[in-house]
């Protein structure tokens, strides 16, 4: 099944992209990973465990479809995408 959430269907000249739940979760995960790398480099090497936690959460959400961040963003009213229903 193809998902066209947040963008116009093919054939339209202007592609419209919206911050769906999927994109919001991916952006949040990316920011958290970069933050944890900076904290590891400049504050304490123990912040590497924050990076490990984020990676483990990404792996489990890929297999289960359950993401705590998606649940929080959904409560804030972010529109659903394709991955996190």
C-alpha positions in Angstrom: 0.0 0.0 0.0 1.4 3.4 -1.0 1.2 6.2 1.5 0.6 9.8 0.3 0.2 11.4 3.7 1.5 14.9 3.8 2.1 15.3 0.1 0.2 15.7 -3.0 -0.3 12.9 -5.4 2.0 12.5 -8.4 1.1 14.7 -11.4 0.8 17.9 -9.5 3.4 20.5 -10.3 3.9 21.7 -6.7 4.7 19.0 -4.1 3.4 19.9 -0.7 5.1 18.4 2.3 3.8 18.5 5.8 5.3 17.5 9.1 3.5 14.3 9.7 4.1 12.1 12.7 6.7 10.0 10.9 8.8 13.0 9.9 8.5 14.6 13.3 9.7 11.4 15.0 12.6 11.0 12.6 13.6 14.7 13.1 13.3 14.3 16.9 15.4 11.2 16.9 18.1 12.9 14.7 18.3 15.9 17.0 18.5 13.6 20.1 21.3 11.6 18.5 23.3 14.7 17.6 22.7 16.1 21.1 23.9 12.9 22.7 27.1 12.9 20.6 27.9 16.5 21.5 27.2 15.7 25.2 29.5 12.6 25.0 32.3 14.6 23.4 32.2 17.7 25.6 30.5 16.8 28.9 31.0 13.1 29.8 31.7 9.8 28.1 28.7 8.3 30.0 26.4 10.2 27.6 27.2 7.5 25.1 24.5 5.4 26.9 22.0 8.0 25.8 22.9 7.3 22.2 22.6 3.6 22.9 19.2 4.1 24.3 18.0 6.1 21.3 19.4 3.4 18.9 17.7 0.6 20.8 14.4 2.5 20.9 14.6 3.0 17.1 15.2 -0.7 16.5 12.3 -1.8 18.8 9.9 0.7 17.1 10.9 -0.6 13.7 9.9 -4.1 14.7 6.9 -3.4 16.9 5.5 -0.1 15.5 5.3 1.2 19.0 7.2 4.5 19.6 6.9 6.5 22.9 7.9 9.7 21.1 5.1 9.1 18.5 2.6 8.8 21.3 3.7 12.1 22.8 3.6 13.9 19.5 0.2 12.4 18.8 -1.1 14.0 22.0 0.2 17.4 20.8 -1.9 17.0 17.7 0.7 16.1 15.0 -1.1 14.5 12.0 -0.6 10.8 11.4 1.7 9.6 8.7 2.3 6.1 7.3 4.6 4.4 9.8 3.1 5.2 13.3 -0.6 4.7 13.3 
